[in-house]
Amino acid sequence: MSIEMDNFDLIKIQKDGGVLITFRFQDSNSVDDIDFALRNVLSIQKNLSYSLSYKNKDTGQDIYIVANGSMLRQCLKENINQLDLFVTPRTPASCKPEFQNVWILIRGLMMMNVE
């Protein structure tokens, strides 16, 4: 499934080793538009939280970003070309409610500009 738009490089998301899903976002898309598209295509309920990260190719460091903040838009402009999706299982019901969120970790590879 693809979302075809202009201006941002293609971003492929692979969930638990499954099929690559291709996204393309416009500069004009709001953070809410991007969040809605990710939740819709990846079947993430609105009441669940998720986090994003990508791997810096120069340092190998995982860079974590706030998925619903302006940093997400900035990262989409910086040529991230693949995000690998890993779902953390729900915690047992005996845990405190703040620990019962399902966190989605999307680990991506950052593609550097070569001129």
C-alpha positions in Angstrom: 0.0 0.0 0.0 1.4 3.4 -0.9 0.5 7.0 -0.2 1.7 8.9 -3.3 2.5 12.6 -2.7 5.2 15.1 -3.6 8.3 16.7 -2.2 9.6 14.2 0.5 11.7 11.2 -0.4 10.0 7.8 -0.3 10.0 6.2 3.1 9.5 2.4 3.4 8.2 0.9 6.6 8.5 -2.8 7.3 6.5 -4.2 10.2 7.9 -7.3 11.9 9.8 -8.4 8.9 6.7 -8.2 6.7 5.9 -6.5 3.4 7.5 -3.1 2.8 4.9 -0.3 2.8 5.9 2.8 0.9 5.0 6.3 2.1 5.6 9.7 0.4 4.5 12.9 2.2 4.2 16.5 1.0 5.9 19.5 2.6 2.4 20.8 3.3 1.3 17.8 5.3 0.8 18.7 9.0 2.2 16.5 11.8 -1.4 15.4 12.4 -1.7 14.3 8.7 1.5 12.3 9.0 0.5 10.7 12.3 -3.0 9.8 10.8 -1.4 8.2 7.8 1.0 6.1 9.9 -1.8 5.0 12.3 -4.2 4.2 9.5 -1.8 2.2 7.3 -0.1 0.4 10.3 -3.3 -0.2 12.3 -2.2 1.7 15.4 -5.2 2.7 17.6 -5.5 6.4 18.4 -5.2 5.7 22.2 -1.9 3.8 21.8 1.5 5.6 21.8 4.5 4.9 19.5 8.0 6.1 19.2 10.3 6.4 16.2 14.0 6.1 15.7 16.4 5.9 12.9 20.1 4.9 12.7 22.6 7.6 11.8 24.8 6.0 9.1 27.9 8.0 10.1 27.9 7.1 13.9 25.7 4.0 14.0 23.8 5.8 16.8 20.0 5.2 17.1 18.3 8.6 17.0 14.9 8.7 18.8 12.3 11.2 17.8 8.9 12.3 19.1 6.4 10.8 16.6 3.8 13.5 17.1 6.1 16.5 17.2 7.8 18.8 14.7 10.9 16.7 14.8 9.1 14.0 12.8 8.6 16.4 9.9 12.2 17.4 10.0 13.4 13.8 9.9 11.2 13.1 6.9 13.0 15.9 5.1 16.4 14.5 5.9 16.3 11.5 3.5 15.3 8.7 5.9 14.6 5.9 3.4 13.6 2.9 5.5 11.9 2.5 8.9 11.8 -1.0 10.5 8.8 -1.5 12.7 8.9 -3.5 16.0 5.9 -3.9 18.2 6.4 -4.3 22.0 3.8 -6.7 23.6 1.3 -5.3 26.1 2.4 -5.4 29.7 0.3 -7.5 32.2 -2.8 -5.9 33.6 -1.3 -5.9 37.1 1.0 -3.1 36.1 0.2 0.5 36.6 -1.9 2.1 33.8 0.8 4.4 32.6 2.9 1.3 31.8 0.2 -0.4 29.8 0.7 1.5 26.5 1.9 -0.4 23.5 5.1 1.3 22.3 5.9 1.0 18.6 9.5 1.3 17.8 10.3 2.3 14.3 14.0 2.0 13.6 15.1 3.7 10.4 18.1 4.0 8.3 19.1 7.5 7.4 20.2 8.1 3.8 22.9 10.8 3.5 22.9 13.3 0.7 25.8 12.7 -1.7 26.7 15.6 -4.0 
